[in-house]
Amino acid sequence: MPVHPQCQRVLDAAAKAGSVFDAEDPVEARRRYDAGNAIFLPKTPELRSVEERELPGPGQGPRVRIYTPKAAERGGALPALIYFHGGGWVFGNLDSHDAICRILADRAGCRVFSVNYRLAPEHKFPAGFYDCVQATRWVAANAASLGVDPKRIAVGGDSAGGNLAAAVAIAAREAGGPALSFQLLIYPGTDMAADTESKKRLGRGYLLTAEAMERSRRHYLGKPEDAADWRASPLRAASHANLPPAFVLTAEFDPLRDEGKAFADALSAADVPVTYKSYAGMIHGFVRMGALVDMADEALTDAAKALKAAWR
């Protein structure tokens, strides 16, 4: 099918006003990304509470925004989703993905911990990755005081955040913990050196471009050979066995589509339970566009159902 009419309107507006992915300067990219918040963000449910904490550690640790749903009012420990926002490792923040986190907390009945990891190019790989690992370990280590069930902790994220979530899951396996119950990967980038068919065919004209992907890679990686490191390219890990079950979702008109599918296939080949779904007519970033794109709500509902099923 062609690009969905709602996504086409987004593409037309971006072509006219200038897309975040066209900005070469990281500061300008961040300005454009933040400006889109008011346009894209849907109405969100009422939660029991939202608070922020700064994690302990050498120097200044990453900030974490904690979303607690009304389900917490019934008492008892809740499952947790540790969420890493998208933005090409260069832009994005707690506010840009606030609506996604609120909706997932409400619909999945879990506490969501959104991580404000360090961004490139000011902080090169693997700084952001280390922040995400630290936040995951902190939630697991403090599960009792945070009201979290330590047996039901998931990681998730979109785009660059999906990349980080997949890498954190591998890191947890390699370190022997913390035990993670699920990974929610929303159009993740999984291979920095990928030369996929979707990147070739969809790398221009569909918001996220091949040029922007290469620019993000240069901003993020300290040196070209970092692309082969599984912490940057989780698809390149030596093994994908014994990883948490996953829900991997992609968009039909996204140059990252084939990387997401390849990672789902790698998990399946390693006997990891995985559900894969590609959303017809959608473009990269659509899950964040709930005010304009109806299928964003459907995708978040699917994600919440996958989380709840994993936590039964």
Secondary structure, DSSP 8 states (H G I E B T S, - for coil): ----HHHHHHHHHHHHH--GGG--SHHHHHHHHHHTHHHH-------SEEEEEE--SSSS--EEEEEE-GGGGG-S-EEEEEEE--STTTS--TTTTHHHHHHHHHHHT-EEEEEE---TTTS-TTHHHHHHHHHHHHHHHTHHHHTEEEEEEEEEEETHHHHHHHHHHHHHHHHT-S---EEEEES----TT---HHHHHHSSSSSS-HHHHHHHHHHH-SSGGGGGSTTT-GGGSS--TT---EEEEEEEE-TTHHHHHHHHHHHHHTT--EEEEEEEEEETTGGG-TTT-THHHHHHHHHHHHHHHHT-
